[in-house]
Amino acid sequence: MTLPLAARLSAYASSLQFEQLDERTIHEVRRRLIDSFACALGAWPAGAPNVARALCRRVTSSQGAFYLGGGSHATSPDLAAFANGILFRYLDFNDTYLSLEPAHPSDNFAAVLAAAQAAGRSGRDVIVAAVIAYEIQCRLCDAASIRKNGWDHVTYGAFSTSSAAGRLFGLEGDRLTHALNLAGTPNITLRQTRAGELSEWKGCAFANASRNGVFAAMLAAEGLTGPAPIFEGEMGFWKQVSGPFTLEKLGGEKPGDVDFMINKTSIKFWPAEYHSQSAIHAALELRPQLASIDQIESIDIHSFDAAVDIIGKDPEKWRPKTRETADHSLPYCFAVALMEGDVTLSSFDEQHLRDERLLGLVAKIKVLRDSSLTARYPRGIPNRITLHLTGGKTLIAENEFPRGHDQNPMSDAEVEAKFRRTASTVISSSTADRILETCWQLEKLTDIGGLLELFPTISPTRNA
């Protein structure tokens, strides 16, 4: 008899051991945690994280977890996961996995850290739980696209976060399966999250999945049961959301297997939606060949279907009114890179969004589907740019594997540099040193709270 998928996932989550992980996979967890903290520090003063912190301050838990900016105040684990998840995701700067469904799997760290602290787990436990979360989310992304049916990719996060949190809470067997049932049934997310003019919720959606995943694991730990079978049922996930699919494997399911998905994900070099990264790279190649952007009559961006559908077709992308829309705009991200020679956190501030010279350049851009480029996705993210200049001259550049892509990975030094760059306006260099040292030795850590307490406390009076 075939094991229901939720039971298979729960068996995997409860059985994977630290000793089954190879050094490459362990090291990648360290790198992704550092990268997540870099993203968090870059988003430190933003409005949405402050809203979440305000909610966290209202709740104190005896078996809780710390939220970044809250010092040693322990709130409920699900609220801590929500607050930290917003910080990790808000700038669209965290890592990416590209497949039938794209995802940002380091989002899972929010649930992992909250559940680990609440359950008194070690750094080794965090590493195992992170690998489990990456594995489940990415394998689901390989199995079926759900955005084509109107659902957002964070829907898969209900399963990955509840599996990881359940493991950290010590759940096994039916209780861990019910954590997945309780997370999956009520937490299906509309793709409206990423359609049209984007709101602050875009950076909060997976944080909410983390909150729900942790909460589902807490309910299951108390013995609550959930609707089953969540995937195969008459009105289950396959019927209502994704259609039937098969998970061919999970890393470490068989003895000696070290084919873990975290090693196939990509770190972002620039704070913009991932499908735009190769266009940014191409812009920086073209820029030295231009005497002035005033030479440009028009720009063609030939791209692949996923990029066009996600960041290159809505009219709002050509005149974005929010940073969330701008960092999800292929024409805007290319234009700002070509004009300024970089894409930074400030590239999406109000001054840029109102810059008529920049918006005039954006208006010259056409995004064109190219089936030959679509055929190269998701292994690569190929964008080909043609600049049409006055006098009939053209300039062409193409990039498929931008810096940070799993085929062109960032070095440890570059990951550290990204962390120090975003951290520089929030914490001292000595505090940054301590955070980095702790993360690089994560498997030796016995108290997760001690790591989170290294981040500065934000006073309620600073909450806007």
ZATI-896795 format. One record per residue (C-alpha): residue number from 1; x, y, z. Coordinates in pm, 1 decimal, m for minus. Layout:
BEGIN
+-----+----------+----------+----------+
|  nr |        X |        Y |        Z |
+-----+----------+----------+----------+
| NUM |        X |        Y |        Z |
...
+-----+----------+----------+----------+
//
This chain:
BEGIN
+-----+----------+----------+----------+
|  nr |        X |        Y |        Z |
+-----+----------+----------+----------+
|   1 |      0.0 |      0.0 |      0.0 |
|   2 |    140.2 |    340.9 |    m99.0 |
|   3 |    212.6 |    567.1 |    195.1 |
|   4 |     16.6 |    896.2 |    182.7 |
|   5 |    248.6 |   1182.2 |     89.3 |
|   6 |    202.1 |   1366.9 |    420.7 |
|   7 |    300.4 |   1050.4 |    607.4 |
|   8 |    605.8 |   1012.7 |    385.9 |
|   9 |    710.2 |   1372.7 |    448.0 |
|  10 |    659.9 |   1338.6 |    823.2 |
|  11 |    858.0 |   1013.5 |    832.0 |
|  12 |   1138.8 |   1188.6 |    648.2 |
|  13 |   1130.1 |   1491.3 |    877.8 |
|  14 |   1145.4 |   1279.5 |   1191.8 |
|  15 |   1417.8 |   1042.1 |   1070.3 |
|  16 |   1686.5 |   1259.4 |    905.6 |
|  17 |   1995.2 |   1282.3 |   1127.2 |
|  18 |   2284.4 |   1528.4 |   1145.2 |
|  19 |   2528.1 |   1244.8 |   1075.3 |
|  20 |   2366.1 |   1190.8 |    733.6 |
|  21 |   2463.6 |   1540.5 |    620.4 |
|  22 |   2785.1 |   1605.7 |    433.0 |
|  23 |   3009.5 |   1903.6 |    507.9 |
|  24 |   2905.0 |   2086.4 |    191.5 |
|  25 |   2539.5 |   2080.2 |    300.1 |
|  26 |   2618.6 |   2183.5 |    657.2 |
|  27 |   2831.0 |   2470.8 |    531.2 |
|  28 |   2556.0 |   2586.7 |    298.1 |
|  29 |   2317.7 |   2610.8 |    594.5 |
|  30 |   2568.2 |   2836.7 |    768.8 |
|  31 |   2594.9 |   3055.4 |    457.5 |
|  32 |   2218.0 |   3081.3 |    417.0 |
|  33 |   2168.5 |   3179.7 |    780.1 |
|  34 |   2427.0 |   3458.1 |    740.7 |
|  35 |   2255.6 |   3567.8 |    420.0 |
|  36 |   1916.6 |   3570.4 |    596.9 |
|  37 |   2054.9 |   3790.6 |    873.0 |
|  38 |   2201.7 |   4021.5 |    607.1 |
|  39 |   1854.0 |   4058.7 |    460.3 |
|  40 |   1705.4 |   4117.3 |    805.3 |
|  41 |   1947.3 |   4397.4 |    889.7 |
|  42 |   1882.7 |   4563.4 |    555.7 |
|  43 |   1509.3 |   4562.9 |    632.1 |
|  44 |   1558.2 |   4669.8 |    994.6 |
|  45 |   1383.7 |   5012.1 |    985.0 |
|  46 |   1106.7 |   4921.2 |    737.6 |
|  47 |    743.4 |   4967.1 |    830.5 |
|  48 |    613.1 |   4611.2 |    799.2 |
|  49 |    874.0 |   4459.1 |   1036.4 |
|  50 |    783.8 |   4725.7 |   1292.3 |
|  51 |    416.3 |   4630.6 |   1267.3 |
|  52 |    509.9 |   4270.1 |   1342.2 |
|  53 |    732.1 |   4372.5 |   1632.6 |
|  54 |    442.8 |   4571.3 |   1781.4 |
|  55 |    231.4 |   4255.7 |   1783.8 |
|  56 |    515.6 |   4054.1 |   1936.4 |
|  57 |    550.0 |   4304.0 |   2223.3 |
|  58 |    190.4 |   4240.4 |   2327.6 |
|  59 |    253.5 |   3871.7 |   2395.1 |
|  60 |    491.5 |   3714.7 |   2645.3 |
|  61 |    540.7 |   3339.1 |   2649.6 |
|  62 |    704.7 |   3117.8 |   2909.1 |
|  63 |    806.0 |   2875.2 |   2631.8 |
|  64 |    846.4 |   3132.7 |   2361.8 |
|  65 |   1105.0 |   3260.6 |   2118.7 |
|  66 |   1292.2 |   3583.8 |   2056.3 |
|  67 |   1215.1 |   3811.4 |   1764.4 |
|  68 |   1489.7 |   4022.5 |   1609.7 |
|  69 |   1482.0 |   4366.6 |   1766.0 |
|  70 |   1305.8 |   4243.0 |   2077.5 |
|  71 |   1613.0 |   4169.1 |   2285.7 |
|  72 |   1538.6 |   3895.3 |   2539.4 |
|  73 |   1160.8 |   3934.2 |   2520.4 |
|  74 |   1014.3 |   3592.9 |   2440.2 |
|  75 |    689.5 |   3611.0 |   2249.0 |
|  76 |    485.4 |   3316.9 |   2120.7 |
|  77 |    685.5 |   3104.4 |   1875.1 |
|  78 |    439.6 |   3160.8 |   1591.6 |
|  79 |    456.7 |   3540.8 |   1629.2 |
|  80 |    837.1 |   3528.0 |   1648.3 |
|  81 |    839.2 |   3330.6 |   1322.5 |
|  82 |    612.6 |   3591.9 |   1163.8 |
|  83 |    824.0 |   3889.4 |   1271.4 |
|  84 |   1158.2 |   3735.0 |   1177.6 |
|  85 |   1016.6 |   3599.0 |    853.0 |
|  86 |    919.7 |   3948.4 |    740.5 |
|  87 |   1272.2 |   4073.0 |    807.3 |
|  88 |   1427.6 |   3785.2 |    611.6 |
|  89 |   1201.4 |   3833.8 |    310.6 |
|  90 |   1102.9 |   4199.5 |    302.4 |
|  91 |   1374.7 |   4333.9 |     72.3 |
|  92 |   1347.0 |   4051.8 |   m181.8 |
|  93 |   1716.6 |   3989.2 |   m117.3 |
|  94 |   1712.1 |   3634.2 |     20.3 |
|  95 |   1794.6 |   3316.6 |   m165.4 |
|  96 |   1600.0 |   3159.2 |   m450.8 |
|  97 |   1513.2 |   2824.0 |   m599.7 |
|  98 |   1391.1 |   2808.6 |   m959.6 |
|  99 |   1179.3 |   2522.0 |  m1087.7 |
| 100 |    820.9 |   2461.3 |  m1199.6 |
| 101 |    741.1 |   2686.1 |   m904.0 |
| 102 |    998.6 |   2948.3 |   m793.1 |
| 103 |   1059.6 |   2994.4 |   m422.1 |
| 104 |   1274.7 |   3164.2 |   m157.7 |
| 105 |   1356.0 |   2871.0 |     71.4 |
| 106 |   1559.8 |   3063.0 |    330.1 |
| 107 |   1220.2 |   3199.4 |    435.8 |
| 108 |   1198.7 |   2875.0 |    634.0 |
| 109 |   1465.1 |   2992.0 |    879.6 |
| 110 |   1207.6 |   3203.7 |   1062.9 |
| 111 |   1006.0 |   2896.5 |   1159.5 |
| 112 |   1317.8 |   2691.6 |   1227.6 |
| 113 |   1472.1 |   2945.1 |   1467.1 |
| 114 |   1146.6 |   3008.0 |   1653.6 |
| 115 |   1063.8 |   2640.9 |   1702.0 |
| 116 |   1423.9 |   2556.6 |   1790.9 |
| 117 |   1438.8 |   2814.9 |   2067.6 |
| 118 |   1096.1 |   2725.6 |   2205.7 |
| 119 |   1193.6 |   2358.9 |   2215.4 |
| 120 |   1542.2 |   2421.1 |   2355.7 |
| 121 |   1720.9 |   2271.7 |   2055.5 |
| 122 |   2084.9 |   2306.5 |   1951.1 |
| 123 |   2260.7 |   2444.4 |   1646.7 |
| 124 |   2289.3 |   2091.5 |   1507.9 |
| 125 |   1911.8 |   2058.7 |   1534.1 |
| 126 |   1871.1 |   2390.0 |   1349.8 |
| 127 |   2090.9 |   2263.3 |   1068.4 |
| 128 |   1891.8 |   1940.5 |   1029.6 |
| 129 |   1558.1 |   2123.8 |   1041.6 |
| 130 |   1675.3 |   2377.3 |    782.3 |
| 131 |   1784.2 |   2097.8 |    546.9 |
| 132 |   1443.3 |   1931.0 |    593.3 |
| 133 |   1258.3 |   2253.9 |    516.1 |
| 134 |   1465.3 |   2327.9 |    205.2 |
| 135 |   1425.8 |   1969.4 |     90.9 |
| 136 |   1048.0 |   1957.2 |    123.3 |
| 137 |    977.1 |   2301.0 |    m22.2 |
| 138 |   1213.0 |   2263.3 |   m318.5 |
| 139 |   1100.6 |   1910.0 |   m404.0 |
| 140 |    739.0 |   2032.1 |   m402.3 |
| 141 |    843.1 |   2317.2 |   m633.7 |
| 142 |    993.8 |   2055.6 |   m865.6 |
| 143 |    674.6 |   1849.7 |   m859.0 |
| 144 |    411.2 |   2101.5 |   m968.4 |
| 145 |    353.6 |   2466.7 |  m1052.4 |
| 146 |     68.4 |   2617.0 |   m854.7 |
| 147 |     94.5 |   2979.7 |   m967.3 |
| 148 |    m58.4 |   2881.7 |  m1303.0 |
| 149 |   m372.1 |   2790.2 |  m1106.8 |
| 150 |   m377.4 |   3123.4 |   m921.3 |
| 151 |   m200.2 |   3015.0 |   m602.3 |
| 152 |    112.1 |   3173.8 |   m456.1 |
| 153 |    434.4 |   2978.3 |   m408.8 |
| 154 |    430.6 |   3036.0 |    m31.0 |
| 155 |    150.5 |   2778.2 |    m15.4 |
| 156 |    419.6 |   2508.9 |    m21.9 |
| 157 |    574.4 |   2678.0 |    281.9 |
| 158 |    292.8 |   2550.8 |    502.2 |
| 159 |    426.6 |   2199.0 |    451.4 |
| 160 |    797.0 |   2278.5 |    481.7 |
| 161 |    764.9 |   2493.3 |    795.1 |
| 162 |    526.1 |   2258.0 |    974.6 |
| 163 |    757.2 |   1964.2 |    897.6 |
| 164 |   1064.0 |   2146.5 |   1028.4 |
| 165 |    886.0 |   2288.3 |   1333.8 |
| 166 |    728.4 |   1952.8 |   1409.6 |
| 167 |   1070.2 |   1789.0 |   1400.1 |
| 168 |   1207.5 |   2047.5 |   1642.0 |
| 169 |    909.9 |   2000.8 |   1876.0 |
| 170 |    988.4 |   1628.9 |   1882.1 |
| 171 |    679.9 |   1513.7 |   1691.1 |
| 172 |    680.2 |   1174.8 |   1521.6 |
| 173 |    438.4 |    948.0 |   1338.2 |
| 174 |     75.5 |   1054.2 |   1328.6 |
| 175 |    134.7 |   1372.8 |   1527.9 |
| 176 |    386.1 |   1504.8 |   1277.0 |
| 177 |    159.3 |   1401.2 |    989.6 |
| 178 |   m124.3 |   1593.8 |   1152.2 |
| 179 |    100.1 |   1901.3 |   1175.9 |
| 180 |    117.0 |   1893.0 |    794.2 |
| 181 |   m259.0 |   1834.5 |    771.1 |
| 182 |   m328.9 |   2126.8 |   1005.8 |
| 183 |    m91.6 |   2355.5 |    817.4 |
| 184 |   m191.6 |   2260.1 |    465.6 |
| 185 |   m569.4 |   2267.9 |    485.2 |
| 186 |   m636.5 |   2630.0 |    594.9 |
| 187 |   m332.5 |   2805.3 |    449.9 |
| 188 |   m370.2 |   2823.2 |     72.1 |
| 189 |   m246.9 |   3161.9 |    m53.2 |
| 190 |   m384.9 |   3361.2 |   m346.4 |
| 191 |   m143.1 |   3466.4 |   m620.5 |
| 192 |   m296.2 |   3813.6 |   m592.7 |
| 193 |    m11.6 |   3855.8 |   m344.2 |
| 194 |    218.1 |   3916.9 |   m643.0 |
| 195 |    m19.1 |   4060.0 |   m904.9 |
| 196 |    m56.1 |   4421.0 |  m1022.0 |
| 197 |     63.5 |   4698.7 |   m788.0 |
| 198 |    230.0 |   4511.4 |   m504.1 |
| 199 |    169.2 |   4592.1 |   m139.3 |
| 200 |    370.5 |   4540.4 |    177.8 |
| 201 |    207.7 |   4198.3 |    210.1 |
| 202 |    433.9 |   4068.2 |    m67.6 |
| 203 |    718.5 |   4063.0 |    185.8 |
| 204 |    498.6 |   3915.1 |    458.2 |
| 205 |    332.2 |   3625.8 |    278.7 |
| 206 |    584.1 |   3353.9 |    358.9 |
| 207 |    626.7 |   3491.6 |    709.7 |
| 208 |    258.2 |   3416.0 |    751.4 |
| 209 |    317.4 |   3064.8 |    618.5 |
| 210 |    590.8 |   3028.6 |    881.9 |
| 211 |    356.4 |   3152.0 |   1152.6 |
| 212 |     92.1 |   2903.9 |   1041.5 |
| 213 |    340.0 |   2617.6 |   1013.0 |
| 214 |    470.5 |   2670.8 |   1365.6 |
| 215 |    117.0 |   2708.2 |   1501.8 |
| 216 |      7.0 |   2387.2 |   1328.7 |
| 217 |    299.8 |   2200.4 |   1485.7 |
| 218 |    207.9 |   2342.4 |   1826.5 |
| 219 |   m150.8 |   2222.1 |   1784.3 |
| 220 |    m38.7 |   1876.7 |   1674.8 |
| 221 |    195.6 |   1858.7 |   1974.4 |
| 222 |   m110.8 |   1895.9 |   2197.1 |
| 223 |   m285.0 |   1611.5 |   2014.7 |
| 224 |   m513.2 |   1797.9 |   1772.8 |
| 225 |   m584.7 |   1610.7 |   1450.7 |
| 226 |   m625.7 |   1759.0 |   1103.4 |
| 227 |   m807.1 |   1667.0 |    780.5 |
| 228 |   m648.9 |   1373.0 |    600.5 |
| 229 |   m524.8 |   1276.3 |    356.7 |
| 230 |   m425.6 |   1636.3 |    286.8 |
| 231 |   m278.3 |   1566.7 |    m58.0 |
| 232 |   m476.2 |   1271.9 |   m195.9 |
| 233 |   m814.2 |   1339.0 |    m35.0 |
| 234 |  m1142.0 |   1386.8 |   m218.6 |
| 235 |  m1117.8 |   1761.6 |   m161.7 |
| 236 |   m744.9 |   1767.8 |    m90.9 |
| 237 |   m445.3 |   1958.8 |   m221.8 |
| 238 |   m411.7 |   1765.0 |   m546.0 |
| 239 |   m777.9 |   1809.6 |   m631.3 |
| 240 |   m808.3 |   2176.4 |   m539.1 |
| 241 |   m464.3 |   2331.0 |   m586.0 |
| 242 |   m189.7 |   2150.7 |   m775.8 |
| 243 |   m316.5 |   1844.8 |   m955.8 |
| 244 |   m158.0 |   1503.6 |   m884.3 |
| 245 |    219.3 |   1481.5 |   m869.7 |
| 246 |    496.9 |   1252.7 |   m753.7 |
| 247 |    796.6 |   1331.8 |   m537.0 |
| 248 |   1065.8 |   1113.9 |   m688.0 |
| 249 |   1301.3 |   1140.4 |   m390.5 |
| 250 |   1404.8 |   1332.5 |    m83.1 |
| 251 |   1772.1 |   1390.6 |     m5.3 |
| 252 |   1900.4 |   1147.6 |    255.7 |
| 253 |   1600.4 |    917.0 |    223.8 |
| 254 |   1838.5 |    639.8 |    126.3 |
| 255 |   2166.0 |    557.7 |    306.3 |
| 256 |   2460.3 |    753.2 |    173.8 |
| 257 |   2250.2 |    994.4 |    m33.8 |
| 258 |   2375.6 |   1352.6 |      4.1 |
| 259 |   2184.9 |   1505.4 |   m286.6 |
| 260 |   2027.5 |   1783.8 |    m79.7 |
| 261 |   1831.4 |   2065.3 |   m237.7 |
| 262 |   1987.6 |   2348.0 |    m38.3 |
| 263 |   2297.1 |   2303.8 |   m256.6 |
| 264 |   2091.3 |   2376.3 |   m569.0 |
| 265 |   1957.4 |   2712.0 |   m455.4 |
| 266 |   2099.2 |   3054.5 |   m539.7 |
| 267 |   2198.0 |   3355.3 |   m328.0 |
| 268 |   2105.1 |   3700.9 |   m454.1 |
| 269 |   2379.6 |   3945.5 |   m540.2 |
| 270 |   2136.2 |   4235.5 |   m592.1 |
| 271 |   1818.9 |   4319.9 |   m392.2 |
| 272 |   1571.9 |   4250.0 |   m673.6 |
| 273 |   1344.5 |   3968.4 |   m788.1 |
| 274 |   1561.8 |   3680.0 |   m898.7 |
| 275 |   1456.6 |   3658.7 |  m1262.3 |
| 276 |   1587.5 |   4014.1 |  m1309.3 |
| 277 |   1938.8 |   3933.0 |  m1182.1 |
| 278 |   2073.5 |   3832.7 |  m1524.0 |
| 279 |   1924.8 |   4146.7 |  m1681.9 |
| 280 |   2101.4 |   4355.6 |  m1416.2 |
| 281 |   2424.8 |   4172.2 |  m1494.0 |
| 282 |   2377.5 |   4246.7 |  m1865.7 |
| 283 |   2305.2 |   4613.3 |  m1791.9 |
| 284 |   2636.9 |   4645.1 |  m1611.9 |
| 285 |   2813.3 |   4492.0 |  m1913.3 |
| 286 |   2646.3 |   4740.4 |  m2150.0 |
| 287 |   2693.9 |   5052.6 |  m1937.7 |
| 288 |   3065.2 |   5112.8 |  m2014.0 |
| 289 |   2984.3 |   5106.9 |  m2386.0 |
| 290 |   2744.9 |   5402.3 |  m2355.0 |
| 291 |   2854.2 |   5763.7 |  m2358.2 |
| 292 |   2512.5 |   5864.7 |  m2225.3 |
| 293 |   2172.2 |   5706.0 |  m2175.6 |
| 294 |   2042.0 |   5988.0 |  m2395.2 |
| 295 |   2184.5 |   5788.4 |  m2689.0 |
| 296 |   1918.0 |   5522.4 |  m2632.9 |
| 297 |   1612.7 |   5527.7 |  m2856.5 |
| 298 |   1462.8 |   5197.3 |  m2739.2 |
| 299 |   1548.6 |   4881.5 |  m2546.7 |
| 300 |   1435.9 |   4525.1 |  m2611.0 |
| 301 |   1459.5 |   4273.1 |  m2328.7 |
| 302 |   1416.7 |   3925.3 |  m2471.2 |
| 303 |   1323.0 |   3699.6 |  m2180.8 |
| 304 |   1172.8 |   3366.9 |  m2077.9 |
| 305 |    812.5 |   3297.6 |  m1986.1 |
| 306 |    853.9 |   3292.2 |  m1607.1 |
| 307 |   1024.7 |   3631.6 |  m1603.9 |
| 308 |    767.6 |   3785.7 |  m1836.5 |
| 309 |    475.0 |   3647.5 |  m1639.1 |
| 310 |    608.5 |   3743.4 |  m1296.6 |
| 311 |    796.6 |   4071.8 |  m1351.2 |
| 312 |    752.2 |   4181.1 |  m1711.0 |
| 313 |    390.3 |   4205.5 |  m1823.3 |
| 314 |    180.0 |   4414.6 |  m1582.1 |
| 315 |    154.0 |   4784.8 |  m1680.4 |
| 316 |    238.3 |   4879.7 |  m1321.1 |
| 317 |    592.0 |   4749.6 |  m1380.3 |
| 318 |    665.3 |   5045.4 |  m1611.3 |
| 319 |    575.0 |   5311.1 |  m1353.6 |
| 320 |    592.1 |   5147.1 |  m1009.9 |
| 321 |    452.2 |   5333.1 |   m712.9 |
| 322 |    586.3 |   5105.4 |   m437.0 |
| 323 |    924.0 |   4948.0 |   m368.0 |
| 324 |    749.3 |   4609.9 |   m376.2 |
| 325 |    637.0 |   4670.8 |   m734.6 |
| 326 |    971.5 |   4822.2 |   m838.1 |
| 327 |   1184.9 |   4531.8 |   m715.3 |
| 328 |    944.5 |   4302.0 |   m901.9 |
| 329 |    976.7 |   4498.6 |  m1226.6 |
| 330 |   1212.4 |   4368.4 |  m1494.4 |
| 331 |   1217.3 |   4699.3 |  m1687.1 |
| 332 |   1273.7 |   4908.6 |  m1374.8 |
| 333 |   1553.4 |   4689.6 |  m1235.6 |
| 334 |   1733.7 |   4688.3 |  m1570.7 |
| 335 |   1692.9 |   5063.1 |  m1616.2 |
| 336 |   1822.9 |   5158.6 |  m1272.2 |
| 337 |   2125.2 |   4929.8 |  m1317.9 |
| 338 |   2201.1 |   5082.3 |  m1658.1 |
| 339 |   2160.4 |   5438.2 |  m1532.3 |
| 340 |   2343.9 |   5411.0 |  m1200.0 |
| 341 |   2581.9 |   5117.8 |  m1241.5 |
| 342 |   2438.1 |   4919.7 |   m950.7 |
| 343 |   2116.9 |   4811.1 |   m782.8 |
| 344 |   2109.4 |   4881.6 |   m409.3 |
| 345 |   1848.8 |   4910.6 |   m136.4 |
| 346 |   1815.9 |   5281.4 |   m212.6 |
| 347 |   1735.0 |   5207.6 |   m578.1 |
| 348 |   1372.9 |   5158.1 |   m473.9 |
| 349 |   1326.0 |   5462.1 |   m250.5 |
| 350 |   1076.3 |   5741.9 |   m313.8 |
| 351 |   1335.2 |   5961.8 |   m483.1 |
| 352 |   1399.7 |   5694.8 |   m743.9 |
| 353 |   1032.6 |   5611.5 |   m790.8 |
| 354 |    968.5 |   5978.7 |   m875.1 |
| 355 |   1278.7 |   6025.6 |  m1093.5 |
| 356 |   1133.6 |   6120.2 |  m1432.7 |
| 357 |   1464.1 |   6065.6 |  m1612.3 |
| 358 |   1478.3 |   5710.1 |  m1479.2 |
| 359 |   1110.2 |   5650.0 |  m1555.4 |
| 360 |   1165.8 |   5788.7 |  m1903.9 |
| 361 |   1430.8 |   5522.6 |  m1959.0 |
| 362 |   1194.8 |   5255.6 |  m1826.4 |
| 363 |    932.1 |   5374.8 |  m2076.4 |
| 364 |   1168.8 |   5294.6 |  m2365.2 |
| 365 |   1179.0 |   4926.1 |  m2271.6 |
| 366 |    984.9 |   4643.6 |  m2431.3 |
| 367 |    984.1 |   4297.4 |  m2274.2 |
| 368 |    954.4 |   4023.3 |  m2535.2 |
| 369 |    894.9 |   3652.4 |  m2488.0 |
| 370 |   1158.0 |   3431.5 |  m2646.2 |
| 371 |   1087.4 |   3058.8 |  m2668.9 |
| 372 |   1457.1 |   2979.3 |  m2712.5 |
| 373 |   1529.0 |   3143.7 |  m2376.6 |
| 374 |   1230.9 |   2974.5 |  m2210.7 |
| 375 |   1381.3 |   2640.6 |  m2313.0 |
| 376 |   1690.0 |   2720.4 |  m2101.4 |
| 377 |   1487.8 |   2787.4 |  m1785.2 |
| 378 |   1497.9 |   2692.7 |  m1496.4 |
| 379 |   1856.9 |   2570.8 |  m1522.0 |
| 380 |   1946.5 |   2928.4 |  m1614.0 |
| 381 |   1770.3 |   3263.6 |  m1619.1 |
| 382 |   1870.6 |   3397.0 |  m1962.9 |
| 383 |   1796.0 |   3757.3 |  m2051.8 |
| 384 |   1919.9 |   3910.4 |  m2377.7 |
| 385 |   1926.9 |   4289.0 |  m2408.6 |
| 386 |   1939.6 |   4495.3 |  m2726.7 |
| 387 |   1996.3 |   4869.7 |  m2700.1 |
| 388 |   1889.3 |   5063.7 |  m3010.1 |
| 389 |   2092.2 |   5386.5 |  m3024.1 |
| 390 |   2067.5 |   5706.1 |  m3223.2 |
| 391 |   2231.5 |   5670.8 |  m3560.6 |
| 392 |   2119.0 |   5308.5 |  m3598.2 |
| 393 |   2385.7 |   5145.3 |  m3381.9 |
| 394 |   2286.8 |   4853.4 |  m3157.1 |
| 395 |   2449.3 |   4707.0 |  m2845.4 |
| 396 |   2369.2 |   4353.4 |  m2731.5 |
| 397 |   2443.7 |   4169.0 |  m2408.1 |
| 398 |   2317.3 |   3839.6 |  m2269.3 |
| 399 |   2353.8 |   3672.1 |  m1932.1 |
| 400 |   2222.7 |   3341.7 |  m1800.7 |
| 401 |   2408.9 |   3274.2 |  m1474.9 |
| 402 |   2447.3 |   3596.8 |  m1273.9 |
| 403 |   2669.9 |   3611.7 |   m967.9 |
| 404 |   2514.9 |   3411.0 |   m685.5 |
| 405 |   2343.2 |   3160.7 |   m915.4 |
| 406 |   2411.5 |   2801.8 |   m815.9 |
| 407 |   2612.3 |   2772.9 |  m1141.4 |
| 408 |   2808.8 |   3087.9 |  m1047.8 |
| 409 |   2803.4 |   3089.4 |   m667.1 |
| 410 |   2912.5 |   3368.2 |   m437.5 |
| 411 |   3218.4 |   3298.3 |   m225.6 |
| 412 |   3208.9 |   3294.6 |    154.0 |
| 413 |   3385.7 |   3630.4 |    146.6 |
| 414 |   3112.5 |   3774.0 |    m76.6 |
| 415 |   2840.2 |   3641.5 |    155.1 |
| 416 |   3018.5 |   3802.8 |    449.0 |
| 417 |   3056.2 |   4127.4 |    255.0 |
| 418 |   2683.4 |   4132.5 |    184.2 |
| 419 |   2616.6 |   4085.5 |    556.2 |
| 420 |   2858.0 |   4359.0 |    660.8 |
| 421 |   2718.0 |   4598.7 |    400.6 |
| 422 |   2359.0 |   4575.3 |    528.2 |
| 423 |   2470.8 |   4552.0 |    890.4 |
| 424 |   2687.6 |   4863.3 |    883.9 |
| 425 |   2405.8 |   5109.8 |    958.9 |
| 426 |   2247.6 |   4893.3 |   1231.4 |
| 427 |   2520.2 |   4723.8 |   1438.1 |
| 428 |   2884.0 |   4778.8 |   1524.7 |
| 429 |   3159.8 |   4593.6 |   1343.1 |
| 430 |   3238.0 |   4403.3 |   1663.1 |
| 431 |   2877.0 |   4283.7 |   1691.3 |
| 432 |   2885.9 |   4183.4 |   1325.9 |
| 433 |   3201.4 |   3984.1 |   1400.6 |
| 434 |   3026.7 |   3799.3 |   1685.4 |
| 435 |   2722.3 |   3714.8 |   1474.2 |
| 436 |   2939.2 |   3587.7 |   1190.4 |
| 437 |   3159.9 |   3383.9 |   1421.5 |
| 438 |   2853.2 |   3222.9 |   1580.5 |
| 439 |   2694.5 |   3140.6 |   1245.4 |
| 440 |   3013.0 |   2990.7 |   1102.6 |
| 441 |   3020.2 |   2759.0 |   1405.7 |
| 442 |   2645.0 |   2698.6 |   1416.1 |
| 443 |   2675.7 |   2325.8 |   1490.5 |
| 444 |   2850.9 |   2411.4 |   1820.3 |
| 445 |   2570.9 |   2639.8 |   1941.0 |
| 446 |   2365.1 |   2518.6 |   2237.5 |
| 447 |   2145.1 |   2827.5 |   2283.3 |
| 448 |   1972.4 |   2972.2 |   1976.9 |
| 449 |   1844.4 |   3261.8 |   2186.1 |
| 450 |   2199.8 |   3372.6 |   2250.1 |
| 451 |   2249.2 |   3428.4 |   1877.8 |
| 452 |   1925.5 |   3626.1 |   1838.2 |
| 453 |   2007.6 |   3843.3 |   2140.1 |
| 454 |   2316.1 |   3973.8 |   1960.6 |
| 455 |   2088.5 |   4190.7 |   1746.2 |
| 456 |   2002.0 |   4537.9 |   1885.2 |
| 457 |   1679.9 |   4601.6 |   2070.3 |
| 458 |   1434.2 |   4840.3 |   1908.0 |
| 459 |   1248.7 |   5058.9 |   2154.8 |
| 460 |    868.6 |   5083.7 |   2115.0 |
| 461 |    911.8 |   5461.6 |   2085.3 |
| 462 |   1093.4 |   5406.3 |   1754.8 |
| 463 |    809.6 |   5203.9 |   1612.2 |
| 464 |    652.1 |   5398.9 |   1327.2 |
+-----+----------+----------+----------+
//
